[in-house]
Amino acid sequence: MDMSVRARIRAGDSDAFGSLFDDYARAVHNHAFRLTGDWSAAEDVLSLTFLEAWRLRASVDPDGGSLRPWLLGIATNVVRNTRRAARRHEAAMNRLPREEVFPDFSDDLVGRIDDAERVAALRTALSRLRRPEREVVALCVWSGLDYAAAAKALDIPVGTVRSRLSRARKKLLKYAGPGIASPNGNSDPGRGQIDGDRVSAVRPIQEEAR
């Protein structure tokens, strides 16, 4: 009987891992960009994610569906670690603590959303979310993971994902108004919307559903 893809990944099958990269590199790259706001940094995160995935291949569950949530969870951790390393480096060089630099999505958004005021509002609103809130928005809204998959990717309870998304939506409504957060009272941004428009309007590269 042929081995499953997960079994082949666990066994260190290089061909299976190459196929994994081909299938999900774009999704990982897009997710990294959404968290960093920088295409060059996203490239670095992409490389580090698959290096880390290879190192952690034995941790893949033998049974299950798509490995996309697993990879996005690794990418999220890579972004966290690279940000911490960058902050330590800056502190060491400057001998002064530096504030966290929030991702700047404006350069990509300007060419994708016509309304300049809405772009400015979205940029400001996103920058004011806490990191855990931005992460669940990136996973559930932009990358389309359901609550369970996002919880597994972040290694947190499903209820925590729900509460972070709820807080994020309320903050977006407060900071940017109904043009960003749904005016119709929808409390489930994990279904792929922040407002009445599809969030694909702010997707850097169209991803295929997997």
N, C-alpha and C positions, 0 to 999 in steps of 0.2 A: 504494500500500500504506500502511495506517495506521502511524503511528510507534508504537513501543513506549512504555510508560510511562516507562522509563528515558531514552529518547531525548527524550521531551517534557520531562522534568525537566531534562535537560542543556541543552535549548534555551530554558529559562526560561518554559515554558508555565504561566501562573498557574492555569489550571483544573486541570491535572494536579497542581500543587503543593498546591492546595486539597484535592484528593482524597487526596493523600498525608497531609495533616494529619488529615483525617477518619478515615482508616484506622488511623493509628498514634499519634494524640495520647494516647489512654488508655494505651497500652503505654509510651510515653515518660514520661508523668506518673507511672505506677506505679513505673517503674525509678528515676526521680529521687527519689521518696519513700523507696524502699528504701535509697538511698545517703545521703540527708540526714536522714531521720526527721522531716521537717517538711513539712506540706502546703503552707504558704505558700512555702517555699523551692522545693518541687517545681513550683509554678506558675511561678516565675521561671525555673527551669531549662527547663521546657517551652517557654516563649516564646523563650528564648535559643537553645535547640536548633534550633528551626525557622528562626530568623533566620540562624543559622550554616549550617544546611543549605541555605538559599537562596544564601548567599554561596559555598558550596562545591559548588553543583549541577553545575558542570562536571567535578568529580572523580568523579562517579558512573560506574561501569563501564557501557559500552554493553550488555553482556550479563550476565544473572544473574537470580536470582529475586527474592524479597522484599527490599525496602529497609529492613526492620525492623532487621537487625543494623547497618546503616550509621547509622541514626538513634540507636540505643542507644549506639553508639560515640561519636557526637558528644555525646550527653547525658552520658556518663561523663566526657569531657574538660571539658565545661562545669562539672560539679560540681567537678572538680579545680581549675579556674581560679577559680571563685567562692570556694572554700575558701582558696586561696592569697591572693586579694585580701582576704578577710576577715581572715586572719591578719596580713597586712601593715598593714591599717588599725588593728587592735587594738594591734599593736606600736608603731605611730606614735603612737597616742593615749596609750598607757600607758607608753611608753618602756621597756617590759620585754617580753622574749619570752614568748609565750603558748603553752601546749601545745595540740596539735590537739584539737578537740572532736569526740568520736566521736558518730555518729548515735544518737539515742535512739529505739528502736523500741517502747518499752514502752507508750506511750499507745494505739497502734493495736492492739498485740498483746493487751492486757488484755481487750478486748472480743471477742476472737476465739479465745482459748485459755482453757479453763476452769481449768486447773491453774495456780494462781498461782506455785507453786514452779518450774514449768517455764518460765513467763514470765520470772521473775527469772534463771533459769539461762541462758536464751537471750539475754536482754539483756546479761548479763555476758560470755557467750562471744563474741557478735558484736563487742562493744566491744574485745575483746582481740585480734581478728584484725588483721593489717596491712591497710592500704588496698588493695593489689593483691589480697589474698585476699578481702576483702569484695566487691570489684568482680566477680571471677569467680563468686563465690557468687550475687551479684545477677543476673548475666547467665545463668549456666548452670542454677542451681537455680530461682530465682524467675521469671526471664523465659523459661526453657525453651530457650535457644539451645544448639545442639550445640557441640562443641569447635571445629570449623572456623569457625562463625559468630562465636563469642565471640572467637576469635583475630583474626579480621578486624576485629571491632568495636574491639578494644583495640590492634590493630596489633602483635601479638606472635605468636611461633610457637605452633603447636598444642601442642607439647610443654610450653611454659611454662604454658599454660592447665591442662593435665593436672596438672602438678606443683603449681601453686598450689591447685587444688581438692583434691588429695591432702593437702597440708599443712593446708588449712583444715579438712578433715574430721577429721584427727588432733587438731588443736587443739580443735575443738568437742567431740570425745570426751573430751579431757583436761580441758577447762574445765567442761563441763556434764554429762558422763557419758552413758550409753547412752540416756537419754531424749531427747537431741538428736542425737547422732551414731549411726549405725546400729550396733546390737549384733551384726548378722549378718555383719559383715566386708565389707560392700559398699564397695568403694573407688571407686565411680563416682557421686558425688553429682550429676554433670551429668545423670543420668537422671531428675531431678525429685524426689529424696528426700534428706532429711538423715537421717531415721530411718525407722522402719517406717510412719509416717503420711505422707500426701501433704503436700507443702509448701504446697499451696493453703490450708492452714489459717492461714497467715500472710500470705496475699495481701491487700492492701488493697482491691483492686477486681478482680473476676473479668475476666480478659482472654479475648477470643476467640482461638482458635488461628488463626494466619494463615500 
